[in-house]
Amino acid sequence: MSHENVEIVRKVYEAVEHRDSETVLALYDHDVELDGSRLPESGLGGLKHPVRGHEGLRRLHREWNQEWLEPEDRCEELIDAGEQVVSVVTRRGRGRTSGVEVETRRAGVWTIREGKVVRTVWFPSVEEALKAVGLAE
């Protein structure tokens, strides 16, 4: 099942790249939880507390696009972690107000059940994400 989980996460990133929100939401469980509270920018874009459900994802997307111009997540690697998948991502964007360009690297731990993403937790480093899934020393 783990290879299938990696493919589901890959499909999420492909759909995001093509701005296909219908496909993105179809890959997420209706009660999905997205937790970005560990990220340094967690106070921005609605990440201070976990986001729940499709409406929470839509709200987060709207807030993110209000704060950033040309936001982009580039998935560099997907790591099979058994029941979970770790994504290594470079996020780029330019502050809508400041015009400052920002680039950060982060990692997400994705939990998939019955072919749907049920939870994603974001970490400020790959090492922390690997530790969370038991792959770090």
C-alpha positions in Angstrom: 0.0 0.0 0.0 2.9 2.4 0.6 3.7 2.8 -3.1 0.1 3.7 -3.7 0.3 6.3 -0.9 3.3 7.9 -2.6 1.4 8.1 -5.8 -1.6 9.8 -4.1 0.8 12.6 -2.7 2.4 12.9 -6.1 -1.0 13.4 -7.7 -1.8 16.2 -5.1 1.3 18.1 -6.1 0.6 17.6 -9.8 -3.0 18.9 -9.4 -1.7 21.9 -7.4 0.8 22.7 -10.1 -2.0 22.6 -12.7 -4.3 24.7 -10.4 -6.8 21.8 -10.5 -8.5 22.4 -7.2 -11.3 19.9 -7.9 -8.7 17.1 -8.2 -6.8 18.3 -5.1 -9.9 18.2 -3.0 -10.9 14.8 -4.4 -7.6 13.4 -3.0 -8.3 14.8 0.5 -10.7 13.2 3.0 -13.7 15.4 3.9 -12.4 15.5 7.5 -8.7 16.1 6.6 -6.5 17.9 9.1 -3.6 20.1 8.0 -1.2 21.1 10.7 1.4 23.8 9.9 1.8 25.1 13.5 5.4 23.9 13.7 6.5 26.2 10.9 8.2 29.5 11.7 5.6 31.4 9.7 2.7 29.6 11.4 1.1 33.0 12.4 0.7 33.8 8.7 -1.9 32.4 6.3 -4.0 30.7 8.8 -1.4 28.1 9.9 -1.4 29.0 13.6 -3.9 26.2 14.4 -4.7 23.0 12.5 -7.0 23.4 9.5 -9.8 20.9 9.1 -12.0 19.8 6.2 -12.3 20.9 2.7 -13.6 24.3 3.7 -10.6 24.8 5.9 -8.3 24.0 3.0 -10.2 26.5 0.8 -9.9 29.2 3.5 -6.2 28.5 3.9 -5.7 28.8 0.2 -7.6 32.1 0.0 -5.6 33.5 3.0 -2.3 32.3 1.5 -3.1 34.0 -1.8 -4.0 37.2 -0.1 -0.6 37.4 1.6 1.6 36.1 -1.2 2.1 36.8 -4.9 3.0 33.8 -7.0 3.2 31.3 -4.2 4.7 28.0 -5.4 5.5 24.7 -3.7 8.1 22.6 -5.6 8.1 19.0 -4.4 11.7 17.7 -4.6 11.3 14.3 -3.1 8.7 11.8 -1.8 9.9 9.3 0.7 8.0 6.1 1.4 7.5 5.8 5.2 5.3 2.8 5.3 1.9 4.0 6.3 3.0 7.6 5.7 4.7 9.7 3.1 7.3 12.4 3.6 7.4 15.2 1.1 10.4 17.5 0.8 9.3 20.8 -0.5 10.8 24.2 -1.4 8.2 26.9 -1.0 8.7 30.2 -2.9 6.6 33.4 -2.8 6.7 37.1 -2.8 5.0 39.1 0.0 2.0 40.9 -1.4 2.7 44.0 0.8 6.4 43.9 1.2 7.4 42.6 -2.2 10.1 40.5 -0.5 10.9 37.2 -2.1 11.0 34.2 0.3 12.2 30.7 -0.2 12.0 28.0 2.5 12.6 24.3 2.6 10.2 22.2 4.6 8.9 18.6 4.9 5.4 17.3 5.2 4.2 14.0 6.8 1.2 12.8 4.9 -1.2 10.1 6.3 -3.4 8.3 3.8 -6.3 6.0 4.5 -8.5 4.3 2.0 -6.9 6.3 -0.8 -7.5 9.8 0.7 -5.2 12.2 2.6 -6.5 12.3 6.1 -3.7 14.3 7.8 -0.7 16.4 6.8 1.7 17.8 9.3 4.4 20.3 8.2 7.9 20.5 9.8 10.5 23.2 9.3 13.2 20.6 8.4 13.4 17.2 6.7 15.2 15.8 9.8 12.2 16.6 12.0 9.8 15.0 9.6 11.9 11.9 9.3 12.2 11.7 13.0 8.4 11.9 13.3 7.9 8.8 11.1 10.7 6.9 12.7 13.3 7.2 9.9 15.8 9.4 11.6 18.6 8.2 13.9 
